[in-house]
Amino acid sequence: MFSLVRSFRYPAGLCFGLWMCTLPMTATAESAGHYGYGETATKAQIAGWDIDVRPDGKGLPDGSGSVDEGMKVFETYCSSCHGAFGEGMGRYPKLAGGDGTLADDRPEKTVGSYWPYASTLWDYIHRAMPFFAPQSLSNDQVYALTAYVLNLNYIVDGDFVANKDTLPTVKMPNEDGFIWQDPRPDTDNKRCMHACKDNVTVSDSAANKNLTPSTTGPLDEGLTE
Amino acid sequence: MVGSAFSGFAKRASAAETQYPPGIPAWTRSLGAGVVADPYGMPSPFEKGVIRRNVPWLTAEKKSSVSFSPLQHLKGIITPNGLFFERHHAGRPEIDPQQHRLMIHGLVERPIILSMEDLQRFPSVSQIHFIECPANGGMEWRGAQMNSLQFLHGMVSCAQWTGVRLSTLMQEVGIRPEGKWVLAEGADGAAMTRSIPLEKVMDDVIVAYAQNGEALRPEQGYPVRLVVPGWEGNTNVKWLRRLEVGDKPWMQREETSKYTDLMPDGTARGFTWIMDAKSVITSPCPEMPLKGKGIYQIEGLAWSGRGRVKAVDISMDGGRNWQKAQLQEPVISKALTRFALEWNWDGKPALLQSRVVDETGYVQPTLAQLKAVRGTSSIYHKNAIQTWQLNADGSVDNVQLG
């Protein structure tokens, strides 16, 4: 990389600012590479970082994991925050349950009730979980956890084995619950200037609710719940 | 904070002599600290209360949490780098820029890996844009909770960003005809990802390495982040390590499980990227009460993810009647904009509101209008008109109207 960079910089300096000379010479640059900066990424370099997985299964690696295997991994790495059965702990997320609650006053958005794609579960566990040691699990462990969490939500049976062929076939209950076209603007307020409404009533006030941390002095660690 | 500073000052002054006329202040009759006493300057110690603050009960812990900008103390449209709001999903990583790399690959002619030195050789742009978390104000859908401007609206900040247009980098790698989306990924412990359509990528997205004239702060993605003007803060991926061109969106956790808006019928909206127009009065506010009747400058901030602020109106009577406020220069597309209106307060209770109109003609909605469409469970994109109840004693409370 550095020899490439130098070979461009040095002749540019010799040209005393003639702009043509500052362009990379086409002999070394690809048709796309006008500037030619950086190095061409090798397949091995890309493979090391290209961890994303799509709903159609693109990106899923080799490996596999069963529901039973997933239960053991879950107990070791996950249950301290998410609970043994994905019921959540405190403000750590609930992973299972909530079926049919999305239209309720207090909806429960879980993997089973809300997430549209099973691939996202594999992708997210693999890239960011467990919270305290991200990207530390093997592919087999991630497959096993994915199978276990899907089973906790009754989306797959107990004998399910997750791998790159089976996971893309899992249809999530709420897949069709999403609209991927932004319908906004969805309000139509008018720029009225005078006598815009008859009555104004205050329906709620934040005063005296004791939810607001202090906004003066040092950081307020007091209000915890 | 200013009040407490002055009361401490008054105590000292009475012990010695006054520091104000006709007395001559101690600092006028002595020498101050020399240059480089603070090689990287700090605010006055009298400003030590002007800080980002968090809501301890809001999140399980601080590594996946938010802090709020002290909008009540800020002037102009630029947020100082140390006061820019924070949102981390796995804590703030400390990244060595010599070791950091940005990889661009996928459906491209020439996948590349750039060092930070390589990146800074490309032609740069410097643009002023706000970034707002779409959950800003999201605690208030079901009722008034936070009695504070900072905690209600402080997940918006604005800076001048310097970096390379993403379109420049895309031209450099050469997008294949089937390439329609770009996945941006962070190098933090969350490896945060979002899918961005090519149309936006080629429009105004910046791969930024500087913020208000200096390197990005670690909290803002040092050494490099995405700036996606006018779009959800979450798409402005920090600590950027990878950009992949693909033919479909990736449906990542941050665009399916999170950052989607649940509607009252149980369906959810995805890809609601744009931050709709919003405004808020920053003085007075709960932190900045009035001190008796008289002439005041009502001041505030307005912004729109769809372009420029066209106008801001202010009501003193809960939205019955409105007056046009003055916009203060500069008025920049997808940036915070200042407004002001002089008001002679008669000392009676009042309900103060501001309402922005952006260049598309969109008028900021009332909370009732928003709730009529979206219910109370959508968390994100609450850009409703804020009502401040000004009490006869000059104190200000966050209220909602029926």
Interface residues (C-beta under 8 A of the other chain):
Chain A: M1 V5 E30 S31 A32 G33 H34 Y35 Y37 G38 E39 T40 A41 Q45 I46 W49 D50 I51 D52 V53 R54 P55 D56 C81 G90 R91 Y92 L102 A103 D105 R106 P107 K109 V111 Y114 W115 P116 Y117 S119 T120 D123 Y124 R127 A128 F131 P134 Q135 G177 F178 I179 W180 Q181 D182 P183 R184 P185 D186 T187 D188 N189 K190 R191 C192 M193 H194 A195 C196 K197 V200 T201 V202 S203 D204 S205 A206 A207 K209 L211 T212 P213 T215 T216 G217 L219 D220 E221 G222 L223 T224 E225
Chain B: M1 S4 G49 I51 R53 N54 V55 P56 W57 T59 A60 K63 S64 P70 Q72 H89 A90 M103 I104 H105 V108 E109 R110 P111 I112 I113 L114 S115 D118 L119 R121 F122 G143 A144 Q145 M146 N147 S148 Q150 F151 Q171 E172 V173 G174 L183 E185 G189 A190 A191 T193 R241 R242 E244 G246 K248 W250 M251 Q252 R253 T256 S257 T260 L262 P264 D265 G266 T267 A268 R269 G270 F271 T272 W273 I274 D276 P286 E287 A311 D313 D317 G318 G319 R320 N321 W322 Q323 K324 L351 R355 V357 Y362 V363 Q364 P365 T366 Q369 L370 V373 R374 T376 S377 H381 T387 Q389 D397 N398 V399 Q400 L401 G402
